[in-house]
Amino acid sequence: MSDYMRVQSSNFDFENAPAFRKVETVPIVNVVFAVGNETVVTRQKAKDGSEFLETTSITRAGDAIVTRTPGDSYAVPTVKFEKNFEIDPTNPSQYRSKNFGRAVQVTKDIVIAAPWGEDQNIKASGVIFQNRASNEVYGNQQHSFEGDFAREAKDGSLMRLTESLPVQMAWAQEKGETAHIKDIESRMNASARANATPTGTHVALNK
């Protein structure tokens, strides 16, 4: 993983970062509790469709093993699981998250020491997340974060990250959320750069 730049949580300014709240729900059948010493491997897909190893962890008895999709599983210590998840009172067949915090998007592939004792590899455009429920810092891949989280305003209102960036920007401007506005602007600029035609490239036009 020599192409990954090692970072520490102290490298990030969370106090001035935008706030997010996890809105993911997990079917109860997707959660099993560990006997202990199971190896949980978390693999993710890169933008080009290839898979890469994000992290591994060794369970302790009672840890919750949460599976979102095949190959995308992670282990959560019992106390942390109880702190971050609860049975959804509107749908007892699923858990809902109580997770909230602040996040900073990364512009390079990075590696960070995760709270569970292993390295975590995060691709560019993912985020480093400070969980305010547990005070832990760890990474989230872009597609997982955007699927699981919503922007949170000071008044408690939410804006799903699955909405388009212009819709998110209109919401942030209406709420006067400076940190969210800066974050969205950064994401818009990154998207524009990614979609720009490289200098010297000639685009053929259909006649």
Helices and strands as residue ranges (DSSP letters): E 5-7, G 9-11, E 19-22, E 25-27, G 28-30, E 31-33, E 39-45, E 51-58, E 64-69, E 72-76, H 78-84, E 85-87, E 94-97, E 100-105, E 110-113, E 119-122, E 127-131, E 136-140, H 142-148, E 149-152, E 158-160, H 165-175, H 178-195
